[in-house]
């Protein structure tokens, strides 16, 4: 009995010693972990209410962390770290973590804050090799503003955001995105962006899963009504009111290359849009030069590569007010569908760089079927383009929806068929055009836009070729000089107008 008692007593003593060693070791290493975390957090300008670490649980938690530097502020209810691989750190000095969770983080950036100079020297910075197998953000949001007393420029709420196998090393820290990851899933149920002083943009939902990015219910709203809008612009400018059903990017990738953002999508779809554009011509002209679309894409501040872009079910209404008494002239496109290929400013120096091709089908002014084929070379600095189209019959009622209020001219009769083909560049263009019309006459209206000015109408119809009332005309070598302070669409309109004038006169 005595021998058994001694063995039992020895066993108890050993257990107590082991327990004390484990507890003591745990307390010692936990203290070391806490000290290391505290030192690193202090160096990183982090403040917090409480820090807990557990060796046995291989975990740590930070309550109410706050980070402030160079206009950036990051807060959270809690940051929780689980599955710390202590042996990997002890043996190889690599940090491996099973999961990192942020509970209700809030990131705020003030863009007008004066940046502090970084006094640290790159050669003295320690090596870092960090792997986090799972990163999760719960109910986070992101804000951007000029300062804390003005309207936000950007706001996004993220109910969930998760990343897999996030790694940080010396190489990744030098990139615009200071970490690498293997998989990303993100949802936002509220996104706001202040586009400019006249327009805001709202997105009901955004979801990114793997290589798919989808925006649902996008709205671009003017901040002012049509009349008040003119008091907030220095020169003639379009007022946009846009409702867009969906923007979906498939096989989507993004990255930073040499601190430049790179966006790529093999298949992009934009569907179900209602676009209203209003312009008041009483405001003074904008004297700035307007770049061609090829130049706009070529000089984007980021790299873009869209292989195929599908536009589905668009409705576009453009209104132009010349004289308030006459009301605005209207141009409408309904059931607009388009296929766009090769929109890219990547590798523009390559010999096999692909041109951009655009095929459009739509209904013009609610009655005429219109097909347009347009192409240009983004890499070509002369902004060479080619555009052709065919429109079937349109009545005088359709023509006058724009001509009567905008130009104070009323047409009678109609156009049965129109075909055009123009090629050009940023300077000038040439082309040909065919018109088939019947019983075409012109009435120049009084200033009120209602009564006919018989004297001017008579002169106008004298100028019109006597054969022009009903004819099939084909004009070659139509030449047009581009007005560089006007858009590409004004340029196209001038080409069509010059062709029509040659046919009628």
TORBA-452524 format. One line per field, with one value per residue (C-alpha): residue in three letters; residue number from 1; x, y, z. Coordinates in nm, 3 decimals, decimal comma. Layout:
REM TORBA-452524
zamar: c(ALA  ...)
fimar: c(NUM  ...)
east: c(X  ...)
north: c(Y  ...)
up: c(Z  ...)
END
This chain:
REM TORBA-452524
zamar: c(UNK  UNK  UNK  UNK  UNK  UNK  UNK  UNK  UNK  UNK  UNK  UNK  UNK  UNK  UNK  UNK  UNK  UNK  UNK  UNK  UNK  UNK  UNK  UNK  UNK  UNK  UNK  UNK  UNK  UNK  UNK  UNK  UNK  UNK  UNK  UNK  UNK  UNK  UNK  UNK  UNK  UNK  UNK  UNK  UNK  UNK  UNK  UNK  UNK  UNK  UNK  UNK  UNK  UNK  UNK  UNK  UNK  UNK  UNK  UNK  UNK  UNK  UNK  UNK  UNK  UNK  UNK  UNK  UNK  UNK  UNK  UNK  UNK  UNK  UNK  UNK  UNK  UNK  UNK  UNK  UNK  UNK  UNK  UNK  UNK  UNK  UNK  UNK  UNK  UNK  UNK  UNK  UNK  UNK  UNK  UNK  UNK  UNK  UNK  UNK  UNK  UNK  UNK  UNK  UNK  UNK  UNK  UNK  UNK  UNK  UNK  UNK  UNK  UNK  UNK  UNK  UNK  UNK  UNK  UNK  UNK  UNK  UNK  UNK  UNK  UNK  UNK  UNK  UNK  UNK  UNK  UNK  UNK  UNK  UNK  UNK  UNK  UNK  UNK  UNK  UNK  UNK  UNK  UNK  UNK  UNK  UNK  UNK  UNK  UNK  UNK  UNK  UNK  UNK  UNK  UNK  UNK  UNK  UNK  UNK  UNK  UNK  UNK  UNK  UNK  UNK  UNK  UNK  UNK  UNK  UNK  UNK  UNK  UNK  UNK  UNK  UNK  UNK  UNK  UNK  UNK  UNK  UNK  UNK  UNK  UNK  UNK  UNK  UNK  UNK  UNK  UNK  UNK  UNK  UNK  UNK  UNK  UNK  UNK  UNK  UNK  UNK  UNK  UNK  UNK  UNK  UNK  UNK  UNK  UNK  UNK  UNK  UNK  UNK  UNK  UNK  UNK  UNK  UNK  UNK  UNK  UNK  UNK  UNK  UNK  UNK  UNK  UNK  UNK  UNK  UNK  UNK  UNK  UNK  UNK  UNK  UNK  UNK  UNK  UNK  UNK  UNK  UNK  UNK  UNK  UNK  UNK  UNK  UNK  UNK  UNK  UNK  UNK  UNK  UNK  UNK  UNK  UNK  UNK  UNK  UNK  UNK  UNK  UNK  UNK  UNK  UNK  UNK  UNK  UNK  UNK  UNK  UNK  UNK  UNK  UNK  UNK  UNK  UNK  UNK  UNK  UNK  UNK  UNK  UNK  UNK  UNK  UNK  UNK  UNK  UNK  UNK  UNK  UNK  UNK  UNK  UNK  UNK  UNK  UNK  UNK  UNK  UNK  UNK  UNK  UNK  UNK  UNK  UNK  UNK  UNK  UNK  UNK  UNK  UNK  UNK  UNK  UNK  UNK  UNK  UNK  UNK  UNK  UNK  UNK  UNK  UNK  UNK  UNK  UNK  UNK  UNK  UNK  UNK  UNK  UNK  UNK  UNK  UNK  UNK  UNK  UNK  UNK  UNK  UNK  UNK  UNK  UNK  UNK  UNK  UNK  UNK  UNK  UNK  UNK  UNK  UNK  UNK  UNK  UNK  UNK  UNK  UNK  UNK  UNK  UNK  UNK  UNK  UNK  UNK  UNK  UNK  UNK  UNK  UNK  UNK  UNK  UNK  UNK  UNK  UNK  UNK  UNK  UNK  UNK  UNK  UNK  UNK  UNK  UNK  UNK  UNK  UNK  UNK  UNK  UNK  UNK  UNK  UNK  UNK  UNK  UNK  UNK  UNK  UNK  UNK  UNK  UNK  UNK  UNK  UNK  UNK  UNK  UNK  UNK  UNK  UNK  UNK  UNK  UNK  UNK  UNK  UNK  UNK  UNK  UNK  UNK  UNK  UNK  UNK  UNK  UNK  UNK  UNK  UNK  UNK  UNK  UNK  UNK  UNK  UNK  UNK  UNK  UNK  UNK  UNK  UNK  UNK  UNK  UNK  UNK  UNK  UNK  UNK  UNK  UNK  UNK  UNK  UNK  UNK  UNK  UNK  UNK  UNK  UNK  UNK  UNK  UNK  UNK  UNK  UNK  UNK  UNK  UNK  UNK  UNK  UNK  UNK  UNK  UNK  UNK  UNK  UNK  UNK  UNK  UNK  UNK  UNK  UNK  UNK  UNK  UNK  UNK  UNK  UNK  UNK  UNK  UNK  UNK  UNK  UNK  UNK  UNK  UNK  UNK)
fimar: c(1  2  3  4  5  6  7  8  9  10  11  12  13  14  15  16  17  18  19  20  21  22  23  24  25  26  27  28  29  30  31  32  33  34  35  36  37  38  39  40  41  42  43  44  45  46  47  48  49  50  51  52  53  54  55  56  57  58  59  60  61  62  63  64  65  66  67  68  69  70  71  72  73  74  75  76  77  78  79  80  81  82  83  84  85  86  87  88  89  90  91  92  93  94  95  96  97  98  99  100  101  102  103  104  105  106  107  108  109  110  111  112  113  114  115  116  117  118  119  120  121  122  123  124  125  126  127  128  129  130  131  132  133  134  135  136  137  138  139  140  141  142  143  144  145  146  147  148  149  150  151  152  153  154  155  156  157  158  159  160  161  162  163  164  165  166  167  168  169  170  171  172  173  174  175  176  177  178  179  180  181  182  183  184  185  186  187  188  189  190  191  192  193  194  195  196  197  198  199  200  201  202  203  204  205  206  207  208  209  210  211  212  213  214  215  216  217  218  219  220  221  222  223  224  225  226  227  228  229  230  231  232  233  234  235  236  237  238  239  240  241  242  243  244  245  246  247  248  249  250  251  252  253  254  255  256  257  258  259  260  261  262  263  264  265  266  267  268  269  270  271  272  273  274  275  276  277  278  279  280  281  282  283  284  285  286  287  288  289  290  291  292  293  294  295  296  297  298  299  300  301  302  303  304  305  306  307  308  309  310  311  312  313  314  315  316  317  318  319  320  321  322  323  324  325  326  327  328  329  330  331  332  333  334  335  336  337  338  339  340  341  342  343  344  345  346  347  348  349  350  351  352  353  354  355  356  357  358  359  360  361  362  363  364  365  366  367  368  369  370  371  372  373  374  375  376  377  378  379  380  381  382  383  384  385  386  387  388  389  390  391  392  393  394  395  396  397  398  399  400  401  402  403  404  405  406  407  408  409  410  411  412  413  414  415  416  417  418  419  420  421  422  423  424  425  426  427  428  429  430  431  432  433  434  435  436  437  438  439  440  441  442  443  444  445  446  447  448  449  450  451  452  453  454  455  456  457  458  459  460  461  462  463  464  465  466  467  468  469  470  471  472  473  474  475  476  477  478  479  480  481  482  483  484  485  486  487  488  489  490  491  492  493  494  495  496  497  498  499  500  501  502  503  504  505)
east: c(0,000  0,280  0,447  0,123  0,065  0,411  0,356  0,021  0,166  0,455  0,209  0,009  0,323  0,433  0,090  0,102  0,453  0,353  0,040  0,239  0,496  0,228  0,046  0,372  0,488  0,153  0,162  0,523  0,459  0,126  0,312  0,570  0,293  0,116  0,443  0,529  0,179  0,184  0,523  0,415  0,081  0,255  0,500  0,206  0,026  -0,252  -0,444  -0,685  -0,879  -0,772  -0,547  -0,579  -0,359  -0,382  -0,110  -0,336  -0,603  -0,337  -0,545  -0,549  -0,810  -0,789  -1,084  -1,171  -0,859  -0,796  -0,540  -0,471  -0,211  -0,190  -0,563  -0,660  -0,855  -0,942  -1,162  -1,335  -1,529  -1,284  -1,006  -0,979  -0,685  -0,718  -0,482  -0,149  0,127  0,376  0,618  0,640  0,732  0,985  1,152  1,132  1,029  0,727  0,389  0,104  -0,251  -0,557  -0,811  -0,833  -1,174  -1,268  -1,596  -1,764  -1,453  -1,478  -1,217  -1,223  -0,987  -0,963  -0,798  -0,704  -0,502  -0,138  0,075  0,355  0,698  0,808  1,134  1,195  1,465  1,380  1,708  1,648  1,303  1,277  1,188  0,823  0,657  0,293  0,024  -0,339  -0,550  -0,882  -0,966  -1,324  -1,484  -1,827  -2,047  -1,773  -1,787  -1,555  -1,574  -1,380  -1,413  -1,201  -1,221  -1,443  -1,674  -1,787  -2,003  -1,860  -1,713  -1,746  -1,929  -1,963  -2,114  -1,987  -2,206  -1,953  -1,605  -1,377  -1,037  -0,849  -0,473  -0,370  0,007  0,234  0,607  0,869  0,779  0,404  0,461  0,614  0,296  -0,008  -0,197  0,038  -0,080  -0,167  -0,472  -0,617  -0,994  -1,221  -1,591  -1,747  -2,097  -2,207  -2,570  -2,508  -2,259  -2,250  -2,011  -2,007  -1,919  -1,890  -2,054  -2,369  -2,419  -2,419  -2,416  -2,583  -2,552  -2,805  -2,589  -2,240  -2,116  -1,774  -1,715  -1,401  -1,370  -1,719  -1,820  -2,185  -2,338  -2,718  -2,948  -2,705  -2,848  -2,677  -2,880  -2,848  -2,838  -3,052  -3,359  -3,321  -3,343  -3,139  -2,874  -2,768  -2,681  -2,419  -2,219  -1,962  -2,043  -2,267  -2,281  -2,501  -2,734  -2,761  -3,037  -2,951  -3,108  -2,912  -3,035  -2,710  -2,340  -2,180  -1,815  -1,729  -1,378  -1,286  -0,941  -0,784  -0,437  -0,173  0,119  0,393  0,149  -0,100  -0,446  -0,522  -0,881  -0,961  -1,283  -1,343  -1,720  -1,898  -2,273  -2,466  -2,843  -3,174  -3,078  -3,296  -3,073  -3,198  -2,963  -3,054  -2,853  -2,939  -2,785  -2,840  -2,537  -2,206  -2,005  -1,737  -1,411  -1,209  -1,111  -1,303  -1,095  -1,208  -1,316  -0,999  -0,788  -1,005  -0,943  -0,577  -0,510  -0,710  -0,523  -0,544  -0,499  -0,816  -0,884  -1,245  -1,262  -1,638  -1,895  -2,267  -2,516  -2,877  -3,211  -3,105  -3,340  -3,172  -3,341  -3,144  -3,310  -3,162  -3,311  -3,237  -3,530  -3,742  -4,061  -4,019  -3,928  -3,649  -3,584  -3,579  -3,380  -3,464  -3,319  -3,518  -3,442  -3,074  -2,849  -2,479  -2,181  -1,845  -1,515  -1,158  -1,167  -0,810  -0,515  -0,282  0,019  -0,073  0,274  0,214  0,190  -0,116  -0,301  -0,671  -0,896  -1,221  -1,537  -1,890  -2,216  -2,537  -2,904  -3,172  -3,502  -3,455  -3,722  -3,961  -4,009  -3,695  -3,474  -3,110  -2,799  -2,450  -2,104  -1,819  -1,453  -1,139  -0,784  -0,711  -0,336  -0,351  -0,268  -0,432  -0,760  -0,853  -1,210  -1,466  -1,844  -2,128  -2,499  -2,839  -3,174  -3,509  -3,812  -3,887  -4,183  -4,182  -4,338  -4,032  -3,791  -3,972  -3,948  -3,596  -3,590  -3,891  -3,792  -3,414  -3,370  -3,704  -3,757  -4,046  -4,016  -4,292  -4,271  -4,022  -3,710  -3,756  -3,398  -3,058  -2,715  -2,383  -2,019  -1,754  -1,385  -1,170  -0,948  -0,925  -0,889  -1,128  -1,332  -1,461  -1,736  -2,048  -2,420  -2,741  -3,085  -3,426  -3,706  -4,058  -4,248  -3,981  -4,049  -3,917  -4,103  -3,905  -4,111  -4,168  -3,979  -4,263  -4,198  -4,562  -4,655  -4,482  -4,254  -4,382  -4,117  -3,822  -3,997  -4,039  -3,670  -3,572  -3,782  -3,643  -3,294  -3,392  -3,335  -3,659  -3,582  -3,536  -3,900  -3,894  -3,568  -3,297  -2,966  -2,618  -2,335  -1,966  -1,661  -1,847  -1,584  -1,613  -1,378  -1,400  -1,482  -1,252  -1,445  -1,743  -1,796  -1,760  -2,140  -2,139  -1,870  -2,089  -2,390  -2,190  -2,100  -2,465  -2,580  -2,325  -2,440  -2,805  -2,736  -2,556  -2,856  -3,118  -2,942)
north: c(0,000  0,232  0,168  0,234  0,547  0,674  0,607  0,780  1,073  1,097  1,094  1,377  1,578  1,530  1,641  1,948  2,033  1,982  2,189  2,465  2,447  2,465  2,746  2,926  2,869  2,976  3,293  3,357  3,307  3,491  3,779  3,759  3,747  4,044  4,236  4,165  4,261  4,576  4,680  4,619  4,794  5,090  5,115  5,101  5,390  5,164  5,243  5,001  4,938  4,581  4,309  3,939  3,650  3,276  3,022  2,720  2,874  3,001  3,316  3,687  3,961  4,340  4,546  4,886  4,930  5,273  5,353  5,708  5,824  6,060  6,126  5,760  5,638  5,273  5,165  4,837  4,681  4,393  4,221  3,850  3,626  3,246  2,959  3,130  2,886  2,952  2,675  2,807  3,147  3,006  2,779  2,985  3,336  3,309  3,425  3,191  3,253  3,037  3,320  3,694  3,853  4,221  4,300  4,623  4,792  5,145  5,290  5,667  5,859  6,240  6,336  6,694  6,591  6,687  6,374  6,312  6,233  5,873  5,893  5,518  5,383  5,091  4,913  4,899  4,751  4,395  4,103  3,998  3,676  3,657  3,407  3,434  3,144  3,321  3,693  3,792  4,135  4,153  4,461  4,700  5,031  5,258  5,638  5,900  6,277  6,589  6,658  6,574  6,874  6,821  6,577  6,231  6,165  5,788  5,554  5,176  4,933  4,574  4,325  4,055  4,036  3,734  3,649  3,320  3,267  3,627  3,667  3,962  3,977  4,234  4,210  4,259  4,559  4,744  4,707  4,931  4,645  4,542  4,181  3,883  3,659  3,350  3,403  3,697  3,722  4,060  4,205  4,564  4,661  5,035  5,230  5,607  5,811  6,188  6,213  6,593  6,910  6,836  6,457  6,171  5,799  5,524  5,144  4,925  4,612  4,506  4,148  4,007  3,633  3,487  3,628  3,775  4,133  4,248  4,590  4,602  4,907  5,187  5,538  5,859  6,151  6,528  6,740  7,015  7,055  7,151  7,526  7,546  7,320  7,602  7,821  7,569  7,527  7,771  7,676  7,455  7,106  6,796  6,713  6,334  6,129  5,759  5,439  5,124  4,774  4,578  4,593  4,247  4,162  3,795  3,650  3,969  4,039  4,338  4,410  4,677  4,679  4,933  5,127  5,141  4,987  4,715  4,605  4,317  4,139  3,886  3,940  4,255  4,313  4,638  4,594  4,777  5,144  5,454  5,753  6,112  6,392  6,760  7,055  7,425  7,605  7,946  7,888  7,998  7,742  7,529  7,651  7,341  7,089  6,760  6,446  6,166  5,843  5,664  5,928  5,915  5,541  5,569  5,824  5,667  5,691  5,311  5,007  4,862  4,550  4,460  4,184  4,179  4,431  4,374  4,661  4,544  4,727  5,090  5,386  5,725  6,065  6,380  6,720  7,049  7,384  7,673  7,909  7,863  7,963  7,679  7,417  7,164  6,962  6,587  6,301  5,950  5,602  5,303  4,931  5,008  4,701  4,696  4,462  4,622  4,438  4,511  4,814  4,827  5,055  4,761  4,678  4,950  4,931  4,575  4,524  4,302  4,546  4,499  4,783  4,854  4,744  4,858  4,730  4,911  4,840  5,080  5,254  5,622  5,874  5,592  5,480  5,440  5,133  5,241  5,022  5,165  5,008  5,204  5,126  5,306  5,227  5,332  5,311  5,550  5,902  6,058  5,907  5,748  5,614  5,473  5,486  5,370  5,332  5,273  5,418  5,326  5,555  5,834  6,071  6,448  6,417  6,225  6,474  6,776  6,658  6,800  7,038  7,247  7,352  7,339  7,483  7,671  7,480  7,251  6,978  6,827  6,490  6,235  6,032  5,680  5,561  5,700  5,537  5,692  5,594  5,828  5,788  6,046  6,147  6,419  6,686  6,610  6,343  6,238  6,005  5,940  5,942  5,828  5,980  5,871  6,117  6,213  6,543  6,715  7,080  7,323  7,580  7,843  7,939  8,266  8,328  8,171  7,841  7,801  8,029  7,992  8,272  8,262  8,492  8,290  7,961  8,072  8,162  7,828  7,629  7,830  7,734  7,368  7,195  7,156  6,786  6,762  6,730  6,362  6,201  5,946  6,121  5,983  6,219  6,139  6,304  6,479  6,673  6,792  6,984  6,885  7,153  7,040  7,215  6,990  6,619  6,328  6,322  6,682  6,574  6,289  6,522  6,768  6,486  6,382  6,744  6,821  6,517  6,618  6,975  6,852  6,633  6,902  7,198)
up: c(0,000  0,088  -0,247  -0,432  -0,230  -0,311  -0,682  -0,673  -0,482  -0,729  -1,018  -0,859  -0,799  -1,159  -1,283  -1,063  -1,182  -1,544  -1,495  -1,330  -1,610  -1,876  -1,697  -1,629  -1,985  -2,118  -1,907  -2,011  -2,384  -2,366  -2,206  -2,484  -2,746  -2,588  -2,559  -2,924  -3,039  -2,825  -2,963  -3,322  -3,272  -3,108  -3,400  -3,642  -3,464  -3,332  -3,016  -2,848  -2,528  -2,451  -2,589  -2,498  -2,610  -2,539  -2,605  -2,556  -2,777  -3,022  -3,048  -2,974  -2,973  -2,983  -2,857  -3,005  -3,218  -3,375  -3,644  -3,764  -4,012  -4,312  -4,328  -4,289  -3,989  -3,923  -3,634  -3,541  -3,257  -3,244  -3,433  -3,362  -3,457  -3,442  -3,521  -3,468  -3,570  -3,291  -3,393  -3,748  -3,609  -3,360  -3,616  -3,939  -3,827  -4,059  -3,935  -4,022  -3,903  -3,965  -3,953  -3,903  -3,836  -3,833  -3,659  -3,779  -3,917  -4,053  -4,287  -4,346  -4,576  -4,580  -4,908  -4,813  -4,507  -4,525  -4,551  -4,302  -4,435  -4,384  -4,191  -4,193  -4,423  -4,648  -4,592  -4,215  -4,237  -4,120  -4,341  -4,332  -4,444  -4,344  -4,445  -4,333  -4,456  -4,403  -4,365  -4,288  -4,258  -4,094  -4,147  -4,254  -4,435  -4,627  -4,651  -4,843  -4,812  -4,859  -4,485  -4,190  -4,240  -4,601  -4,795  -4,851  -5,195  -5,159  -4,924  -4,936  -4,688  -4,688  -4,497  -4,583  -4,727  -4,723  -4,866  -4,875  -4,840  -4,799  -4,809  -4,740  -4,812  -4,906  -5,275  -5,225  -4,997  -5,294  -5,503  -5,507  -5,339  -5,053  -5,035  -5,253  -5,226  -5,391  -5,361  -5,283  -5,208  -5,138  -5,117  -5,076  -5,022  -5,044  -5,254  -5,306  -5,520  -5,571  -5,943  -5,958  -5,830  -6,031  -6,012  -5,759  -5,828  -5,623  -5,649  -5,469  -5,470  -5,567  -5,552  -5,635  -5,627  -5,776  -6,128  -6,143  -6,053  -6,071  -6,000  -5,971  -5,998  -6,074  -6,063  -6,169  -6,040  -6,098  -5,784  -5,938  -6,157  -6,523  -6,469  -6,148  -6,301  -6,533  -6,231  -6,119  -6,440  -6,583  -6,944  -7,154  -7,001  -7,017  -6,730  -6,688  -6,528  -6,568  -6,439  -6,520  -6,437  -6,432  -6,508  -6,504  -6,568  -6,621  -6,620  -6,439  -6,298  -6,131  -6,006  -5,961  -6,203  -6,132  -5,912  -6,202  -6,169  -6,426  -6,505  -6,737  -6,837  -7,113  -7,116  -6,995  -7,006  -6,949  -6,954  -6,914  -6,912  -6,924  -7,005  -7,015  -7,124  -7,117  -7,251  -7,237  -7,538  -7,375  -7,153  -7,303  -7,500  -7,340  -7,502  -7,414  -7,681  -7,673  -7,730  -7,960  -7,789  -7,899  -7,723  -7,408  -7,375  -7,475  -7,200  -6,916  -6,581  -6,552  -6,777  -6,928  -7,136  -7,226  -7,487  -7,546  -7,422  -7,478  -7,445  -7,412  -7,408  -7,377  -7,409  -7,468  -7,481  -7,563  -7,516  -7,636  -7,539  -7,776  -7,710  -7,394  -7,576  -7,825  -7,567  -7,610  -7,925  -7,865  -8,012  -7,895  -7,937  -7,814  -7,797  -7,844  -7,852  -7,929  -7,949  -7,875  -7,919  -7,807  -7,581  -7,454  -7,385  -7,305  -7,529  -7,776  -7,930  -8,054  -8,430  -8,392  -8,162  -8,237  -8,346  -8,160  -8,345  -8,254  -8,404  -8,301  -8,372  -8,248  -8,323  -8,403  -8,300  -8,217  -8,579  -8,794  -8,777  -8,755  -8,785  -8,729  -8,771  -8,617  -8,566  -8,450  -8,346  -7,987  -8,046  -8,344  -8,224  -8,528  -8,398  -8,730  -8,744  -8,982  -8,934  -9,158  -9,113  -9,264  -9,155  -9,307  -9,340  -9,096  -9,118  -9,096  -8,749  -8,632  -8,791  -8,647  -8,286  -8,298  -8,594  -8,495  -8,140  -8,189  -8,539  -8,581  -8,904  -8,994  -9,257  -9,466  -9,631  -9,507  -9,566  -9,702  -9,673  -9,572  -9,598  -9,502  -9,487  -9,344  -9,259  -9,087  -8,800  -8,538  -8,808  -9,095  -9,269  -9,610  -9,718  -9,918  -9,847  -10,016  -9,948  -10,072  -9,985  -10,095  -10,108  -9,902  -9,819  -9,560  -9,350  -9,161  -8,855  -8,676  -8,352  -8,152  -8,326  -8,435  -8,729  -9,063  -9,180  -9,535  -9,680  -9,544  -9,628  -9,987  -10,010  -9,851  -10,095  -10,387  -10,275  -10,251  -10,584  -10,780  -10,808  -10,432  -10,334  -10,434  -10,535  -10,478  -10,436  -10,383  -10,289  -10,306  -10,153  -9,872  -9,678  -9,319  -9,092  -8,726  -8,467  -8,187  -7,913  -7,998  -7,934  -8,176  -8,213  -8,335  -8,583  -8,711  -8,731  -8,944  -9,183  -9,222  -9,249  -9,522  -9,717  -9,683  -9,795  -10,107  -10,184  -10,138  -10,300)
END
